[in-house]
């Protein structure tokens, strides 16, 4: 026989043996209950009582959460099923079907496992006893019924019988394993409510990963843009104005350090799979953010009014990222020579954010023209166009819509400035 077949048969035997062994304590209790019954009860009634008590104890054991967990693990490892691990989200009355199904599985495992082991054991014992009796010159063996084994030529039939009986034992084990494999999914598999809970958990995980991806895009994108501009400023001023170049390099160091902190925060969340209890940055950190942008040489006019500390934590975190992405887009598409306006106002009902910057004609053409044509006209502008993948405005829109706010981005009425306007409600509608 090929080794995989033997391995599968051995695992089926082991699974059946464990089921029979697990039912032994309940069987001992059932035997004690039968022994305590009145002496005048007939044998069939006593056997039925023993079976009922034993089955009731197995069903009661199925109420234990560990019973289902162990049964699933045994089925997956010994029967090669692919049952999901039992969840802990189904409790109370919803868990009752789980307990009943687990109890039914324990009854089946004990009965079928005990029958499989008993039949296989008897077949193997007879397979060993028949040729032994023949070699002794003949003997009588009893397996339910007495069998006379003759010696010499008349007893040669014991040899093919001894070869056939182990094959029947293997078939019995394989049949029991196949039946267990068929019944495991309906008895140990998840219920619809548990499948729904698992899907909801997956949705929450995906939403969390998407949020972390947006945070990583906003924070690292802002830091790289600011670092690139500051490095360019330092390169230009290193000969003519060393003091200004040193200030630019100092700003570059601070921006890089902040980017590393942000990266460590997001990667830590991804590694540990936990949800952050507090945002790393909020609207109270706007002044530091504006200062970092100003160190790139950009003239930023900031107008922040209202109680930023009183803004709800979720809105404060998302609004900080919106402002960060808005300033990053202004630096990327306007350049350090173009002024940027920032207005953040928090009232009792709304949080308003506006970021404006003068439209650079070359960058505007690169954003709306064909990439090949833009590259032919201005190679540097073409590279800038290829870098712009539109994820910034998309991320801002996703954040605002999740907060049930309003967002608009595009040229203002004069057509000379780019305006990002966001309004986020701070309290639910009555």
Secondary structure, 3 states (H helix, E strand, C coil): CCHHHHHHHHHHHHHHHHHHHHCHHHHHHHHHHHHCCCCCCCHHHHHHHHHHHHHHHHHHHCCCHHHHHHHHHHHHHHCCCCCCCCCCCCCHHHHHHHHHHHHHHHHHHHHHHHHHHHHHHHHHHHHHHHHHHHHCCEEEEECCCEEEEECHHHHCHHHHHHHHHHHHHHHHHHHHHHHHHHHHHHHHCCCHHHHHHHHHHHHHHHHHHHHHHHHHHHHHHHHHHHHHHHHHHHHHHCCCCHHHHHHHHHHHHHHHHHHHHHHHHHHHHHHHCCCCCCCCCCHHHHHHHHHHHHCCCCCEEEEEECCHHHCCHHHHHHHHHHHHHHHHHHHHHHCCCCCEEEEEEECCCEEEEEEEEECCHHHHHHHHCCHHHHHHHCHHHHHHHHHCCCHHHHHHHHHHHHCCCEEEEEECCCCCEEEEEEEEECCCCC
